[in-house]
């Protein structure tokens, strides 16, 4: 399986993602934001970081960069696209995913492990993951998911909520909401479920000695389901 | 010509920075400040002498890049 990780100026989780993808068997290639074309891929990843220094709005400049047209074409033809953290912000700015990631409710940069609950596993990203609650890592200043009431209704009606912040028992209530995100949303899909954007970093949880292994479950499933 | 744009958060959208500024002002003895909403201001130099043409173009820029219409409104001054 071939994957491509797009590097923007200011991306800083691109190499972690490269390591994770390769560890679980992807043949990964790095693609520069100023290129016109993405090599043939089964999966495109927009990594975390601070593309273009978060100027204007997080992800807004990357969302208009040269490579993005190819990402949009790939996504619209059904290709699998994954955006983590800043990648999620970029996906909302391109319009591939609804809503926007606003500044965290309490104005703090949050860097910690969190639990997330998988809300929909009828898709390639979560299909055969046996656990319902994963422990992943977040590190962001703008992860406060927001959209209009109409959009929220449409997201819920189409089962587009992918993961929500929760405690280790799966309670995804306000008490377990780290950043003020609407409905504790940590990640969403597009309608066709071939695009996933999420704030937590699975690529940081792939080593039993350094972190935890719930990110491994994510990548193991991903390569199997492709 | 120069075109000026103000981008603000839509009514009802949470503005934690504005809230923090308001609380700070209250603490500085500006007790009568009941709300602060923070926004962005752009000065855009367009090589175009026709004012209405320039403003139409800037509107387009607002819709496509300068503002995110999910949470923001823009005003071309």
Boltz contact constraints between the chains, C-beta under 6 A:
constraints:
  - contact:
      token1: [A, 57]
      token2: [B, 68]
      max_distance: 6.0
  - contact:
      token1: [A, 100]
      token2: [B, 68]
      max_distance: 6.0
  - contact:
      token1: [A, 100]
      token2: [B, 70]
      max_distance: 6.0
  - contact:
      token1: [A, 100]
      token2: [B, 71]
      max_distance: 6.0
  - contact:
      token1: [A, 103]
      token2: [B, 16]
      max_distance: 6.0
  - contact:
      token1: [A, 105]
      token2: [B, 16]
      max_distance: 6.0
  - contact:
      token1: [A, 107]
      token2: [B, 16]
      max_distance: 6.0
